[in-house]
Amino acid sequence: MSTRLLLATRNPGKLAELQRLLRSAVPGVEVVGLRDVAEYPEAPETGATFAENALLKAREAVRRTGLPAVADDSGLTVDALNGMPGVLSARWSGRHGDDRANTALLLGQLADVPDERRGAAFVCAAAVVTPDGGERVVERSWRGRVVSEERGANGFGYDPVFVPEGLELTSAELSPEEKDARSHRGQAFAALVPLVGELLGRS
């Protein structure tokens, strides 16, 4: 019998990514998203860290649905801005999820910063919580730098201005498969998979 595992997101790309990772590593687990369960009001992301926000979302999903749940929180930390926008990445311009405005504000803030001081990292914390109180959280980062002009049509958020270490392409110029293999979220989800198996008793 398969176990249903809720990924607390409405993002189909994120859902497909976790489904791919779990399919072979943790057999018998069916990953569903928020679109597959009764709608509930999602808790505000009030944590001071990515890990706190991921746990908040996963705990809320378990409380609302009774299913074991995975949630993640991620964002961009920029060295020259003392680690900001960080947990405020999605609402940096004041409007949640306005990628264009967020990126424009970031580029404006870095306009006079020379290339060698434009270091940055995408960070992702991923958490799994079970109805019996089991909790695990992992965090992974993807180092790179912020470039001054947007390039590429893949991805979302700050992907068009982030060039990962060792590459000349922005994250938005990588194929989805290349990004999955390298990214902060891909790394965090991959690290979470064995912990999911352990908590669900399938390892």
C-alpha positions in Angstrom: 0.0 0.0 0.0 1.4 3.4 -0.9 1.9 6.2 1.6 0.8 9.7 0.6 3.3 12.4 1.3 2.2 16.0 0.9 4.6 18.5 -0.6 3.4 21.9 0.7 3.5 23.7 -2.6 1.4 24.7 -5.6 4.5 24.8 -7.9 4.2 21.9 -10.4 8.0 21.9 -11.2 8.9 21.5 -7.5 6.4 18.7 -7.2 7.7 16.8 -10.2 11.3 17.2 -8.9 10.5 15.6 -5.5 8.4 12.9 -7.3 11.4 12.0 -9.5 13.8 11.9 -6.5 11.5 9.7 -4.3 10.3 7.3 -7.0 13.4 5.1 -7.0 14.8 6.0 -3.6 11.7 5.5 -1.4 9.3 3.0 -3.2 5.7 3.1 -2.3 5.4 6.8 -1.6 2.9 8.9 -3.6 3.9 12.6 -3.5 0.9 14.9 -3.8 0.8 18.7 -3.7 -1.5 21.3 -2.2 -3.8 21.2 -5.3 -4.5 17.5 -4.4 -5.8 18.2 -0.9 -8.6 20.2 0.6 -7.6 23.9 0.5 -6.5 25.5 3.8 -5.1 29.0 4.6 -1.4 28.8 4.5 0.6 30.0 7.6 2.6 33.3 7.0 6.3 32.8 6.7 7.3 34.5 10.0 10.6 32.6 10.6 13.9 34.4 10.8 15.7 31.7 8.9 15.0 29.4 5.9 14.9 26.4 8.2 12.3 27.9 10.5 10.0 28.8 7.6 10.3 25.3 6.1 9.4 23.7 9.4 6.5 26.2 9.9 5.0 25.2 6.5 5.5 21.5 7.0 4.0 21.5 10.5 1.0 23.5 9.3 0.5 21.0 6.4 0.5 18.1 8.8 -1.9 19.8 11.2 -4.3 20.7 8.4 -4.3 17.4 6.5 -3.0 14.6 8.8 -0.5 13.6 6.1 3.3 13.5 6.5 4.6 16.6 4.8 7.6 18.1 3.1 8.1 21.9 2.7 10.9 24.1 1.7 11.9 27.7 1.9 14.6 29.3 -0.3 16.0 32.6 -1.3 19.1 34.6 -2.4 21.7 35.8 0.0 24.0 38.5 -1.4 27.4 39.2 0.2 27.4 42.9 -0.4 24.0 43.2 1.2 25.0 41.4 4.4 23.1 38.3 3.3 19.9 40.0 2.2 17.3 39.6 0.7 17.5 36.2 2.4 14.1 35.1 3.8 12.6 38.2 2.3 13.6 37.3 -1.3 10.1 36.7 -2.6 8.8 40.0 -1.2 12.0 42.1 -1.5 10.2 44.9 -3.5 7.2 44.8 -1.1 5.0 42.7 -3.3 5.2 39.0 -2.8 6.2 37.0 -5.8 6.8 40.0 -8.1 9.9 38.6 -9.7 10.5 41.6 -12.1 10.2 44.2 -9.3 12.3 42.2 -6.9 15.1 41.7 -9.4 15.0 45.3 -10.5 15.4 46.5 -6.9 18.3 44.1 -6.3 20.1 45.2 -9.4 19.6 48.9 -8.4 21.1 48.2 -5.0 24.1 46.6 -6.6 24.6 49.1 -9.4 27.8 50.5 -8.0 29.2 47.2 -6.6 32.2 45.9 -8.7 32.1 42.4 -10.1 34.5 40.9 -7.6 32.2 41.9 -4.7 29.0 40.5 -6.2 29.2 37.1 -4.6 25.9 35.5 -3.7 24.3 32.1 -2.9 20.9 30.6 -3.3 20.0 28.8 -0.1 17.3 26.2 0.4 16.1 24.5 3.6 13.8 21.5 3.2 11.9 19.9 6.1 9.9 16.7 6.5 7.4 16.4 9.4 5.2 13.4 10.3 1.9 13.2 12.2 3.6 11.4 15.1 6.0 14.4 15.6 9.0 13.3 13.7 11.0 16.2 12.1 14.1 16.6 10.0 15.4 19.6 8.2 18.4 20.0 5.8 19.9 23.1 4.2 22.0 23.4 1.1 23.5 26.4 -0.8 24.5 27.1 -4.4 27.3 29.7 -4.6 27.7 32.1 -7.5 27.5 35.8 -8.3 25.0 38.4 -9.4 25.4 39.8 -12.9 24.2 43.3 -13.9 21.7 42.2 -16.7 19.1 39.5 -16.9 19.8 36.6 -19.2 17.8 33.5 -20.0 14.1 32.5 -20.0 14.2 29.4 -17.9 13.6 29.4 -14.1 12.0 32.1 -12.1 12.8 34.6 -9.3 16.5 35.8 -9.4 17.6 33.0 -11.8 18.2 35.4 -14.7 20.8 37.4 -12.8 22.6 34.5 -10.9 25.7 32.9 -12.5 26.7 29.7 -10.5 30.3 29.2 -9.6 32.3 27.5 -12.4 29.8 28.5 -15.1 29.3 31.5 -17.5 25.5 30.8 -17.9 22.9 32.2 -15.6 20.7 29.8 -13.8 17.9 30.8 -16.2 20.0 29.7 -19.2 20.4 26.2 -17.8 18.0 23.4 -18.8 15.6 22.2 -16.0 17.6 19.0 -15.8 20.9 20.9 -15.4 19.5 23.2 -12.8 17.9 20.2 -10.8 21.3 18.5 -10.7 23.2 21.6 -9.4 20.7 23.8 -7.6 20.3 24.5 -3.9 16.8 23.0 -4.0 17.9 19.9 -6.0 20.7 19.3 -3.4 18.4 19.9 -0.4 15.7 17.6 -1.8 18.2 14.9 -2.6 19.6 15.1 1.0 16.1 15.0 2.4 15.1 11.8 0.5 16.8 9.3 2.8 15.4 11.1 5.9 11.9 10.8 4.4 12.5 7.1 4.0 13.7 6.8 7.6 10.7 8.7 9.1 8.2 6.8 7.0 9.8 3.5 8.0 10.9 2.5 4.5 14.7 2.8 4.7 
